[in-house]
Amino acid sequence: MTASAPLVTIFGGSGFVGRYIARRMAKQGWRVRVAVRRPNEALFVRPYGDVGQVEPVQANIRDEASCARAIQGADAVVNCVGILYPDARQRFDTVQGEGAGRLARLAAAAGARFVQLSAIGADAASDSAYARTKAEGEAAVLAAIPAATILRPSIVFGHEDQFFNRFAAMARMSPILPVVGARTRFQPVYVDDVAHAAEVALTTTVPGTYELGGPEILTFDALMRRMLAIIRRRRLVLFVPMPVARLQARALDLLGTLSAGLLPNRMITADQVRLLARDNVVGDGARGLADLGIAPTPMTAVLETYLYAYRPHGQYTELQESAAKLRE
């Protein structure tokens, strides 16, 4: 690996999507700078490339000086930073709005191209702070770098996801699986397809906004039933009405506030309930994976490769099922 190889700085590069982008760019021969708040917790990214090719560095998206240091000398910048649960320090507006704008402004000053990881549903007029600040971040990025690439994925799945893994873990422990927004539609996209889209944006010229979804559109209820079938568990899927979900989420939010953060709401927030009231699918006429030359990966090709761990007997479940058939 030579010093003349192009350099990309990936903010949030040790996170779920960021690590896949880091791995792809290392394979392309780029030097990769993984900008995170705690570099000592991101050392696992180093083996993605040759010695010294992939390096974690300290940066906080809310801090101008650390971001400027992380971007210095970079040919490209990717922003993968986002939050689902705000707290006293990490707020939607400071991270997803102001933070994205800060990185784009610094990248523009450095002459670097820019890729912003946003989300389907980003809307400046949304009643959801998450969706609203995602849109504010997009606007700030495009104001600084009009030729930036904006990637808007639907729910992202893969081995380290916080969607299927979370509900599979719940199903392993509880006979009831509560679902808010059971009829809301999603278009889950494989994490490496999102990383591939970022790779295309970094290695070619594809400015503009792209909405990324997989080959299937399913309701939340259907997704949970598919997950339950894969992990071989029968559970009662309980549809939680929206009015009830709103009351529960507000109560949990209030408990977190009154406890001064000692009991943070990590179950479901009022903002998440607002998001679950709307479909999360690629819009009609939107540019997507096909426009980037990427064939979306079906869920069936991936889900069993990691959800098997939640089966009653884990990796041995299929062996036991085969043995049972032989005895019949």
N, C-alpha and C positions, 0 to 999 in steps of 0.2 A: 504494500500500500504506500503510494507516494504522496508527498505533501501537495502535489499538483492536482490530485483527485478532487472533484467538487465536494463541497461541504454542505450538509443540511443540518439545521438545528430543529429538533422536534420537541416542542414544549408539551409536557405530558407524555413523553416518549416511553415511559415505563408502564403506562396505563394499558387498559385492555386493547384499544385500537392502536395506540402509539407504538407498542412493542412490535406489532406486526408490520407497521410501516418501517420501523427501524431495521427489522430483519430484511425486508425487501430491498431497502436502499443500500444496505451493506452488500447484498448479493449483486447489486448493480455496480459495485465498485466505488460507491460514494463513501466519504468519511461521514460519520454520523455523531452528532452531538446531542445527547439526550438531556434536555433541560428539565430538572425536577427540583422540588423543594428539599428533598432529602436524598442526595446522591448515594449515600452509603446503603440505602435501601433499594437502589436500582443497579447494583453491580451485576445482577444476572444478565443484563443486556450485553455485557462485554463479549461473551462467546458468539454473538451473532455475526461477528466478522473476524478478521485477522487481528493480531495483537496491536492494540492502539487504534484500531479502526472505529470502534464504537465506544464512546466514553460518556459517562454521566457527568453533568456539571450542575452546580447549584444555581437556581433561578426561581424567583417567585413572580408570577404574572402580575402581581399587584405592586411590584417594586421596579421602578424605572432603571436603576443602575444595574441590578443583577440581570435584567432582561437585555440591556444593551451589551453587557459583557458576553452573554450567551450567543447573541446574534453577530457579534464582531467577526468579520471575515467569512460569514456564511454566504453561500450562493443561493440558498433557498431556506425558507422557514415554514414549518407546519405547526399549526396550533390545534392540539387535541384536548386542551384543558376545558373541562366542564364539570358542573356539580349538579346533583339531584337533591341534596339536603343542605340548605344554607345554614350557617351558624354565625356567631358574632364576628368572626374574621373573614370567612369565605361567604360572601353574599352574591346573589345572582348578578346584580348590577356591576359590582366591582370585578368579578371574575369573567363573566360571559359577555358583558357589554364593554366596560372600560378596558378590561384586560386584553380583549381581542384587538381593540383599537390601538392600544399601546404597542402591541407586537407588530401590527401592520405598519404603524408610523415609523417604528425603528427599522423594520425591514426595508421600507421605502428609502429611508436615509442611507441604508447600506447597499442599495441597489439589488436586493434579493427578491426572487419571486416568492409568492405566498400562497399557501393552501390553508383554508379555514374549515375545520370540521364543525358543522352546525347540526341541524336536526330537521327532519320533516315536521312541519307544523310551526316553524319559526314565523312569527307574525307580530308586527309592531303594535297591532290593535288587540292582541289577545288578552284575555283576563287572567292568563297564566303567566306568572313572573318568569318562569323557565322559558316559555316560548317567546315572550316579549323581549327578554334580554338576549336570546339567541339572535333575534332579528336585529336588535340594536348592535350586536357584535358584527353581524354581516354588513350593516350599513357603514359602520366605522371602518371596517376592512376595505370596502370598495371605495370609500372616500379617500383613503390613503393610497390604495393600489387598485385602480379600476380594472386592471387585467388579472386580478386575483382569481383563484378557483375556489368556489364554495361547494362543499360536499354536504348534502343533507341526507343522512341515512335514516331508515325506519329503525325499529328495534334491531339491535345487532346481536347475533348469536355466535357462539364459539366456546371452546373449552373453558375459558375463564369468565364467561358472561355472568352478569348479575340478574338475568331474567330466568332462563330455564333452570339454572343451578339453584336459584333462590326458591322457586316453587317446588322443585324436586326435593329439596331439603325439607321443606314444610310438609310435603306429602309423606316423607319417610317418618315423620314424628306425629302427624295429626291425621285423624280419620276424616277431617273436613278441610276442604280447600276453598277459602273464601275468594270470590272474584268480583272485583269492581269493574263495571263497564264490560259485562260479558258479551255484549253484541258489538262492541267497538272492533273495527277491523284493523289488522296490522299486516305488514308486508316484510317479515323478518329477512334480514340480509346477513350473509356470512361475513365475519370479521375480516377474513383475508381478501374478500372481494372489495371491501371498503379500502383496505390497505393497497390493493392493486390500483384502485381508482386514484389514490393519492400518488402512487408511483407514476402513473400515466401523466398526472398533472405536473409532477416534478421533472419529468424527462421529455415532455413534449409541450406544445402550446395549446392549452384547452381552457381559456378563460371562461368565466360565467358560472352559473349555478346548476348543479346536477343533483337530482333526487335519486337516492339509491335504495332499491327494494329488491327482494328476491323473487323467484318465479311464482310464489304462491301468496294469495291474500286470504287470510283466515281470521275469524273472530277470536277474541280472547278466550272464550269458552272452548272453541275448537283447538286452540293451541294447548290449552291445559289438558284436554282429553288425549291429544296426541302424545304429550309428555307422559301422562299416566300410563298409556299403552306401552310406551318404550320402557318405563321403569317397572312394569308388571305390578302395578298397585291399583286396587280399587278404592276410590275415595269419593265422598260426596262433594260434588262441585256446587258450592253454595253461592247463588247470585245475590250480591249485596246491592240493594237499590241505591241509586245515586243520592237521594235525600238522606238515607241512613249513613252512607259513606261520608257525606259532607259533615254530618254531625260528629261522627267518630274521629275524622281527621282533624276537625277543629279542636276537639277535646284533647287529642294527642299533641297537637301543636301548642295548645295552652299549657299543658303539663310540662312540655319542654321549656317554655318561656318562664313559668313560675319556678321551675327548678334551677334557673340560671344556667341551663345547659348541662346539668348533671344527669338529666334523663332526656336526652335528645330523641326526637321522634324519628325513628328509622323504620317505622312500619309503613304508614302511608300519610302523606301530608295533604292539606287542603289544595295545594297547588297541583299535586299529582292527580287528585280527583278531577280537577278541571281538565287536565290533559287527557284523562281516560274517557272523557265525555265526547271526544272527537276521534274520528278515524285517523290512522297514521299510515297512509298509503301514498304512493307516488301519484302526483296530480296529473290530470289529463293534459297532454301536450308538453309535459316537463321533460327535459333531457335527463337521461339516466345512464345506467351501466352500458347499455348497448351502444350509446353514442361515444363511449370511451373504449369500445372494442372488447368489452368484458361480458362473458356469458355468466349469469348468476348461478351460484351453487345451490342446489336444492337442499332443504333441511334434512331430508331423509339420508343424504350422503354424509351427514356430519353428526346429527344429534346422538345416535347410538354410540358413537366413538367416545363420548364422555358421560352421557347420562346413565350408562350401564352401572356406574358406581352406586347409584341410588336404588338398584334392584334389591329385593329381599336377600339374595345371596351374592350380590355384586357380580363379579366376572364369572362366577360359577353357576349363575342362574340358568344359562342356556344349556350347560352340561346336565344339570338336574332335569330340565325340561326334556332333553333328548333321552335321558335314561328312563324317565317316566313313560315316554311314548313306546320305548322298547318293551317295557313291562306290560303294556296294554295288549 
